[in-house]
């Protein structure tokens, strides 16, 4: 039996806070979104623990929250002070934070990028993403899950859905930067960040022919990534994950309530 290739990667976790008041943080009584507690534990702590337990992740770089917020979180503050994880101050936007964090790492270092609001992230999800990403001829790999899978698990949750001729997909906030050239994608993300919740505008950045194909349902997911590859001068490929939880980021009070319920159900079915 031939072992599948693995990606030994550095993980970057984006955990910057929004400008102004965050409705979710206020609702949950947290100092910022990353520290909203899910089933009694801050989301960021859950993400960091999962990454630390993942065999493909060698080091962790945390971008945000701000230093004054971290000082109030003893567990995370201790991880930083001990050198178990590294910390960078957040930038003005997630894409700029990602760009600056990537600049801190050697060009040849392979990077898994994810976010602090991903409390359902598991070792299995990371392992599947890294293992199958290693099998692709790609500079940049992006995680997706089929919307039908997500909808079945979270029927009330509102998700941004990309509708292609070969199916409907949700993003998973998982990105694998596998080559030095892949770092150029961070600049594209900075240009399109304000449009990330509008699939039409994101597709529009790839050209009007692709807009028309998207509108008439003739554009596949691979077609879209081929167009993105051509625009960036990179090989961009999809990893379609078989986990509904991979597509869940806690971005609203409704998301928070749905994920809290998910954890409650897990406790109910766990052996006692």
C-alpha positions in Angstrom: 0.0 0.0 0.0 1.4 3.4 -1.0 1.1 6.1 1.5 -0.7 9.2 0.3 1.5 12.4 0.3 1.1 14.7 3.2 1.5 18.5 3.4 3.6 19.6 6.4 2.3 23.1 6.7 2.4 26.3 8.8 -1.1 27.4 9.8 -2.1 31.0 9.7 -5.2 31.8 11.7 -7.0 35.1 11.0 -8.5 36.5 14.2 -8.8 40.3 13.8 -11.8 42.1 15.1 -14.1 44.3 13.2 -14.2 48.1 13.4 -16.9 49.3 15.7 -19.2 47.1 17.7 -19.7 43.5 16.7 -23.3 42.3 17.2 -22.2 38.7 17.8 -19.6 39.6 20.4 -22.1 41.9 22.2 -24.7 39.2 22.2 -22.3 36.6 23.6 -20.6 39.0 26.1 -17.2 38.6 24.5 -14.5 41.3 24.0 -14.3 40.4 20.3 -15.6 37.8 17.9 -12.7 35.4 18.2 -13.4 35.0 21.9 -17.1 34.2 21.6 -17.6 31.0 23.5 -19.0 27.9 21.9 -20.1 25.3 24.4 -18.0 27.1 27.1 -14.8 27.6 25.1 -13.7 30.5 22.9 -13.9 29.8 19.2 -10.3 30.7 18.7 -9.2 28.3 21.4 -11.1 25.5 19.6 -9.4 26.3 16.3 -5.9 26.5 17.8 -6.4 23.2 19.7 -7.6 21.4 16.5 -4.6 22.7 14.5 -2.2 21.7 17.3 -3.6 18.2 17.2 -3.3 17.9 13.4 -0.3 15.8 12.3 0.1 17.9 9.1 0.5 21.2 11.0 4.0 22.0 12.2 3.7 25.6 13.4 0.9 28.1 14.0 0.9 31.9 13.3 -2.0 33.9 14.8 -2.9 37.2 13.2 -4.9 39.1 15.8 -6.8 39.8 17.9 -5.2 43.0 19.3 -2.7 42.7 22.1 -5.1 44.2 24.7 -7.8 41.6 23.9 -5.3 38.7 24.1 -4.1 39.8 27.6 -7.6 39.0 28.9 -7.3 35.4 27.6 -4.9 33.5 29.8 -4.8 30.3 27.8 -4.0 32.0 24.5 -1.7 34.5 26.1 0.3 31.6 27.6 0.6 29.8 24.3 2.1 33.0 22.8 4.4 33.7 25.7 5.7 30.0 25.7 6.4 30.2 21.9 3.9 27.4 21.1 2.3 29.8 18.7 3.5 33.1 17.1 1.4 36.2 17.1 1.1 39.2 14.7 -1.1 42.3 15.2 -4.2 42.3 12.9 -4.3 44.6 9.9 -7.2 46.7 8.6 -8.9 43.7 6.8 -8.6 39.9 6.7 -7.0 39.9 3.3 -4.4 42.5 4.4 -3.7 40.4 7.6 -3.2 37.3 5.4 -0.9 39.2 3.1 1.2 40.5 5.9 1.3 37.1 7.7 2.4 35.4 4.5 5.2 37.9 4.0 6.6 36.9 7.4 7.1 33.3 6.3 9.8 31.9 4.0 8.6 31.8 0.4 8.9 28.0 0.1 6.9 27.3 3.3 3.6 25.7 2.6 0.7 27.4 4.4 -2.8 26.5 5.5 -4.9 29.6 6.0 -8.1 29.5 8.1 -10.1 31.8 10.4 -10.9 32.0 14.1 -14.6 31.8 13.6 -14.4 28.1 12.5 -15.2 26.3 15.8 -16.5 23.1 14.0 -13.1 22.5 12.4 -11.8 19.0 13.1 -8.5 17.1 12.7 -10.3 15.0 10.1 -11.2 18.0 8.0 -7.7 19.4 8.1 -6.2 16.0 7.3 -8.5 15.5 4.4 -7.8 18.9 3.0 -4.1 18.6 3.3 -3.9 15.1 2.0 -6.0 15.7 -1.1 -4.4 19.1 -1.7 -1.0 17.4 -1.8 -2.3 15.1 -4.7 -3.3 18.1 -6.9 -1.0 19.8 -9.4 -1.7 23.2 -7.8 -0.1 26.4 -6.4 -3.2 27.3 -4.4 -5.9 24.9 -3.2 -9.3 26.1 -1.9 -11.7 24.2 0.3 -15.4 23.8 -0.7 -18.4 21.7 0.5 -21.5 20.9 -1.5 -24.4 23.1 -0.4 -26.7 20.1 -0.3 -24.6 18.6 2.4 -24.4 21.8 4.4 -28.2 22.5 4.0 -29.0 19.0 5.3 -26.9 19.5 8.4 -27.9 23.2 9.0 -31.3 23.7 7.3 -31.8 27.2 8.9 -28.4 28.6 8.3 -27.9 31.3 5.7 -24.9 30.6 3.5 -23.3 32.2 0.5 -23.8 29.7 -2.3 -21.8 29.5 -5.6 -24.1 27.9 -8.2 -22.3 26.1 -11.0 -23.5 23.7 -13.7 -21.9 20.8 -11.8 -23.4 21.7 -8.4 -23.8 24.3 -5.7 -20.9 24.9 -3.4 -20.1 26.8 -0.2 -16.6 28.1 0.7 -14.9 26.5 3.7 -12.4 29.2 4.8 -9.6 26.8 4.1 -6.8 27.8 1.7 -3.6 26.0 0.9 -0.7 28.1 -0.3 1.6 25.4 -1.7 4.2 27.2 -3.7 6.0 30.6 -3.6 4.0 31.8 -6.6 0.7 31.2 -4.6 1.4 34.2 -2.4 0.4 36.4 -5.3 -3.2 35.3 -4.7 -3.3 37.4 -1.5 -3.2 40.6 -3.6 -6.2 39.4 -5.6 -8.1 38.7 -2.4 -7.4 42.2 -1.2 -9.0 43.6 -4.4 -12.1 41.4 -4.2 -12.6 41.2 -0.4 -15.4 43.7 -0.3 -17.3 41.6 -2.8 -16.8 38.2 -1.2 -20.5 37.9 -0.2 -21.6 38.6 -3.8 -20.9 35.7 -6.1 -21.9 37.7 -9.2 -19.3 40.3 -8.6 -16.6 37.8 -7.7 -17.3 35.9 -11.0 -17.4 39.3 -12.7 -13.8 39.9 -11.8 -12.9 36.9 -14.0 -14.5 38.3 -17.1 -17.9 38.9 -18.7 -17.9 35.7 -20.7 -17.7 33.8 -17.3 -20.5 36.1 -16.0 -22.7 35.0 -18.8 -21.8 31.3 -18.4 -22.5 31.6 -14.6 -25.9 33.3 -15.2 -27.1 30.6 -17.7 -25.7 27.8 -15.5 -22.9 26.8 -18.0 -19.9 27.5 -15.8 -18.5 24.6 -13.7 -16.5 25.1 -10.5 -13.4 24.0 -12.4 -14.2 26.5 -15.2 -14.2 29.3 -12.6 -11.0 28.1 -11.1 -9.4 27.8 -14.5 -10.4 31.5 -15.2 -9.0 32.5 -11.8 -5.8 30.6 -12.6 -5.4 32.4 -15.9 -6.0 35.8 -14.2 -3.5 35.1 -11.4 -0.9 33.1 -13.5 -1.3 30.3 -11.0 -2.7 26.8 -10.8 -5.8 27.1 -8.6 -7.7 23.9 -7.7 -10.6 22.9 -5.5 -10.7 20.4 -2.7 -14.4 19.5 -2.2 -14.7 18.2 1.3 -17.2 15.6 2.5 -17.9 17.5 5.8 -20.8 19.9 6.3 -19.0 21.4 9.4 -16.1 22.5 7.2 -18.3 25.2 5.6 -19.6 26.7 8.9 -18.1 30.0 10.0 -19.9 31.8 12.9 -20.6 35.2 11.4 -24.0 36.0 13.0 -26.1 35.4 16.1 -28.1 32.8 14.1 -24.9 31.0 13.1 -23.8 31.1 16.8 -27.1 29.6 17.9 -26.9 26.8 15.3 -23.4 25.9 16.3 -24.3 25.9 19.9 -27.1 23.4 19.1 -24.6 21.3 17.1 -22.4 21.0 20.2 -25.4 20.2 22.4 -26.4 17.3 20.1 -22.9 16.0 20.1 -23.0 15.9 23.9 -26.3 14.1 23.9 -25.0 11.3 21.6 -21.6 11.0 23.2 -21.0 7.9 25.4 -21.2 8.6 29.1 
